[in-house]
Amino acid sequence: MPNYVVGHKIPDSDSICSAIALAYLKTTLGEETVPARLGELSPETLFILDKFGFEQPQLKTNYAGESLYIVDHSERTQGPDDIDDATILGIVDHHKLGDITTSTPLEIWVRPVGCTNTIIKMMYDFHHIEIPQNIAAAMMCAILSDTVIFKSPTCTTADIKCVEALAEIAGIENPSELGMEMFKVKSAVEGTPIRDLVLRDFKDFDMNGNLVGIGQLEVIDLAIFDEMKADLAADIAKLKAEGNRHSVLLLLTDIMKEGSELLVVSDHNDLAKAAYGKPTENGKVWLDGVLSRKKQVVPPLQEVFS
């Protein structure tokens, strides 16, 4: 029976490309491992898989009795619902350490870098395993996505060096040009149902017993949302009520202006002012320089709830 690799619910490109890359590495090392996913894929991820000839990883939501590796998260709220009934073999992640626990020893690779695929590149190097050309390309794309083409404050020298090395393996001369092509795919939101946009890159966090949902939409021009912003705000309010959440936040990130407009619905009187020092006006506020949910949005929120 094979092992599995799976990322978080509502998977992004890093989760999917990490699952593919780690499954190949583990299988090459003699441990039959299959990439899987917990949900449907975003347009950007589908673009990457199609461009480099990958099939979608298996959609698998139940893992009771299975052995698996967790990538791109270590939060119980973001993993399989039956994770307590599975054997966790390892965690590879670049976020804060979450609340997943195990009853047996496990392999853990957690590094403060911009992308899980950067860590997996380190794992390939550690084991002296050659990375196939198409997997190198997918890993490179995931790093470009997560680091917002190196603009994110989460980006490190390690991420940049990994992109350079992976681009050479993949035979890609201009990674940044490909990164912009990916973000143009992300920015094509017209005609997409509002709920699909809200959930395109959405994560739930347990903050001291309070469920907080945070979504993010990264585009190359925030004006794309002008005519749908009211509908987005209304939908996150519905999402809050449906999921019994304390708060729901949606980051509308402009990668060219390097900032985000934050839409907020919360039981807190003014969560944005408490967390970021700026009050909301009609449920929204501009946060200059804020590109990273992981580094710039989640930590201040946790301080408010602690």
C-alpha positions, 0 to 999 in steps of 0.5 A, spaced: 500 500 500 503 506 497 504 512 502 501 519 500 503 526 500 497 531 501 497 539 502 492 543 505 485 544 503 483 549 498 490 547 495 494 552 491 500 551 487 505 550 492 501 545 495 500 541 489 507 542 486 510 540 493 506 533 493 508 531 486 515 533 487 516 530 494 512 523 491 517 523 486 523 524 491 520 518 496 518 513 490 525 514 488 528 513 495 524 506 495 518 508 498 512 508 494 508 515 494 503 518 491 501 525 490 494 527 492 490 533 493 484 535 498 480 540 493 479 543 486 485 546 483 486 554 482 487 556 474 494 558 476 495 551 478 492 548 472 496 552 468 502 550 471 500 542 470 498 543 463 504 547 461 509 542 464 505 535 462 502 533 469 495 530 470 492 532 477 494 529 483 488 524 485 483 527 489 483 524 496 479 526 502 479 520 507 486 518 510 484 513 516 488 507 516 493 511 511 500 513 511 502 520 509 506 526 508 503 533 510 506 539 505 505 546 506 501 546 512 501 543 519 494 546 522 489 541 523 484 545 520 487 545 514 489 538 513 484 532 512 478 531 517 480 524 519 488 526 520 487 523 527 486 516 524 492 516 519 499 515 520 503 522 519 510 520 516 513 527 515 511 534 515 515 539 510 512 546 511 515 553 511 509 556 515 509 557 523 508 550 526 501 548 527 497 544 532 498 537 528 501 532 533 503 524 532 504 518 536 510 516 533 516 519 530 516 523 524 521 526 519 520 534 519 523 539 514 521 546 516 524 552 514 523 560 514 523 560 507 518 563 502 515 556 499 515 549 501 518 547 494 524 551 496 525 546 502 524 540 497 529 542 493 534 542 499 531 535 500 533 533 493 540 536 494 541 532 501 539 525 498 543 527 491 537 525 487 536 528 480 530 532 479 526 531 472 526 537 468 518 537 468 518 537 476 524 542 476 519 547 472 513 546 476 517 547 483 520 553 480 513 556 478 511 554 485 516 558 488 515 564 484 508 564 486 509 564 493 514 569 493 510 573 488 516 573 483 521 575 489 517 581 491 514 578 498 517 579 504 517 572 505 522 571 500 529 569 502 536 568 498 535 561 498 528 561 494 532 566 489 538 561 488 533 555 488 529 558 482 535 559 479 538 552 479 531 549 478 530 554 471 537 551 469 534 544 470 528 546 466 531 550 461 527 556 462 531 562 460 527 567 464 523 565 470 520 572 472 517 572 465 513 566 466 512 568 473 508 574 470 504 569 465 502 566 471 499 572 475 496 574 469 492 567 469 491 569 476 488 576 474 483 573 470 477 573 474 471 576 470 466 571 470 468 567 476 462 566 481 464 570 487 464 564 492 469 561 488 473 567 488 473 568 495 475 560 496 480 560 491 486 561 496 482 561 503 485 558 509 482 557 516 486 558 523 484 556 530 486 562 534 486 561 541 479 557 540 477 562 535 476 560 528 478 565 523 478 564 515 483 568 511 483 568 503 487 572 498 487 574 491 493 576 488 492 580 481 496 585 477 491 591 477 486 592 483 481 595 479 479 588 476 475 588 483 472 595 482 465 592 480 465 586 484 468 588 491 461 589 494 459 582 492 466 580 495 464 583 502 457 580 502 460 573 501 465 573 506 459 575 511 455 569 509 462 565 509 463 567 516 455 565 518 456 559 515 462 556 518 461 559 525 467 563 524 469 569 529 472 573 523 473 572 515 478 576 512 480 577 504 486 580 502 485 583 495 493 584 493 496 588 488 502 585 486 505 591 482 503 596 487 505 592 492 500 592 497 493 589 499 486 592 500 483 588 506 476 586 507 474 584 514 467 581 517 468 580 525 465 579 531 471 584 534 469 592 533 475 593 529 480 587 528 484 591 523 485 597 527 487 592 533 492 588 529 495 593 524 494 599 527 489 602 521 481 602 522 477 599 517 472 604 513 466 601 511 469 594 512 475 595 508 482 598 509 488 599 505 495 596 507 501 598 504 507 593 503 502 587 505 503 582 500 504 575 505 498 572 509 503 568 512 508 573 515 504 580 515 497 578 516 497 572 521 502 573 526 499 580 528 492 577 528 494 571 533 497 577 538 490 580 538 487 573 540 492 571 544 
